[in-house]
Amino acid sequence: MTATRPRGPFREGDRVQLTGPKGRMHTITLRAEGELHTHHGVLRHRDLIGLPDGSVVANSSGHEYLVLRPLLRDFVMSMPRGAAIVYPKDAGQIVVQADVFPGATVVEAGVGSGALSLSLLRAIGDEGRLLSFERREDFAEVARANVETFLGELPPTWDVIVGDLVESLPEAVAPGTVDRVVLDMLAPWECIDAVAEALAPGGVVLCYIATATQLSRVAEYIRGTGLFTDPESSETMVRGWHVEGLAVRPDHRMVAHTGFLITARRLAPGAVPPDVKRRAAKKASYGDEDVELWTPGAVGDREITDKNLRKRVREAQRAAGGARLAAEGRSEPGASA
Ligand SMILES: C[S@@+](CC[C@H](N)C(=O)[O-])C[C@H]1O[C@@H](n2cnc3c(N)ncnc32)[C@H](O)[C@@H]1O
């Protein structure tokens, strides 16, 4: 049975998030004899044990703290990192776009700090299986520790395999038995052949990549194999909003870029989908079609006739003439501003 998130009153061993004076946050693991020392005073862990989630407690100087068990998204943003993590906004999209379902057999590489592993473990449920490959032993250790901290145990649905995916995947799974593969690494194209072998027909491969050049390279590699549906690419931007009284507006700052997602589905052996048959040979340069995409008509601007344009020029000149007269009037002696 996969570890469930703790509920009910705070217990020893729970990880909790404290929001203190001026919004400063601390994450601590409750110990009977533990104490949080800050320059605002001392907070004894034992004063929290037994309280319900979402309580407010005061420290030795009367400073108050809001205490909550962190959500998965809070935890991944504050957990120790060996490598860059998949942000929560992308993890949510990955689960949906890769269609990770309860009971699925999922392969993930690399495991990095284990942020995405946590979302994938949730999505596969108690009957699924997640095999996470990582070529760096030290990163795998960080990921194991993070998952154990959040779930309270290493779930029986999870295997971490230290090694390069290309070499280790064929040893770990039989061909055509994996439902979903998620790749988060610098060079996912190096792994596509091994992934094609492991995926069941209809299975999904999803790559999370940081740059447009990587996106292009992996898309062309996937197409070139002829073993997948045409890949689909996207990015996700999440803009927070400040909503307070009449001050309702987008936040001034946001995380604008994290990565792109690209997905494709494994075809049945020998299958050639109709749209691939129609597709012309791979484009080496920009064609008329690409240029046409940026014409005013294609981007939604209305075409303007010569007559209309002449009219607008006259309007603009009239406005400029008016502005000139007004400026001359202002500069005449005795003219009011
Ligand atoms: C950006 S990190 C992954 C972060 C992870 N998804 C998370 O959310 O915490 C990329 C990881 O892929 C690993 N890696 C790169 N190529 C690999 C390969 N061929 N096989 C296994 N691991 C690989 C790297 O060592 C690195 O730890």
The ligand as a MOL file (V3000), in Angstrom:
LIG
                    3D

  0  0  0     0  0            999 V3000
M  V30 BEGIN CTAB
M  V30 COUNTS 27 29 0 0 0
M  V30 BEGIN ATOM
M  V30 1 C 16.9000 18.0070 -14.8430 0
M  V30 2 S 17.3140 16.5530 -14.0100 0 CHG=1
M  V30 3 C 15.7890 15.7470 -13.7070 0
M  V30 4 C 14.9480 16.4140 -12.6670 0
M  V30 5 C 13.7500 15.6290 -12.2070 0
M  V30 6 N 12.8310 15.3650 -13.2750 0
M  V30 7 C 13.0290 16.3360 -11.0720 0
M  V30 8 O 11.8760 16.7770 -11.2600 0
M  V30 9 O 13.5960 16.4600 -9.9720 0 CHG=-1
M  V30 10 C 18.0310 15.6040 -15.2880 0
M  V30 11 C 18.6700 14.3360 -14.7840 0
M  V30 12 O 18.8000 13.4090 -15.8400 0
M  V30 13 C 19.9370 12.6090 -15.5990 0
M  V30 14 N 20.2300 11.9660 -16.8930 0
M  V30 15 C 20.6130 12.5870 -18.0370 0
M  V30 16 N 20.7130 11.6920 -19.0340 0
M  V30 17 C 20.3840 10.4840 -18.5120 0
M  V30 18 C 20.3110 9.1680 -19.0540 0
M  V30 19 N 20.5890 8.9210 -20.3430 0
M  V30 20 N 19.9310 8.1480 -18.2410 0
M  V30 21 C 19.6500 8.3970 -16.9310 0
M  V30 22 N 19.7110 9.6250 -16.3740 0
M  V30 23 C 20.0730 10.6480 -17.1500 0
M  V30 24 C 20.9430 13.6220 -15.0810 0
M  V30 25 O 21.9500 13.0070 -14.3260 0
M  V30 26 C 20.0640 14.5220 -14.2090 0
M  V30 27 O 20.0440 14.1200 -12.8770 0
M  V30 END ATOM
M  V30 BEGIN BOND
M  V30 1 1 1 2
M  V30 2 1 2 3
M  V30 3 1 2 10
M  V30 4 1 3 4
M  V30 5 1 4 5
M  V30 6 1 5 6
M  V30 7 1 5 7
M  V30 8 2 7 8
M  V30 9 1 7 9
M  V30 10 1 10 11
M  V30 11 1 11 12
M  V30 12 1 11 26
M  V30 13 1 12 13
M  V30 14 1 13 14
M  V30 15 1 13 24
M  V30 16 1 14 15
M  V30 17 1 14 23
M  V30 18 2 15 16
M  V30 19 1 16 17
M  V30 20 1 17 18
M  V30 21 2 17 23
M  V30 22 1 18 19
M  V30 23 2 18 20
M  V30 24 1 20 21
M  V30 25 2 21 22
M  V30 26 1 22 23
M  V30 27 1 24 25
M  V30 28 1 24 26
M  V30 29 1 26 27
M  V30 END BOND
M  V30 END CTAB
M  END
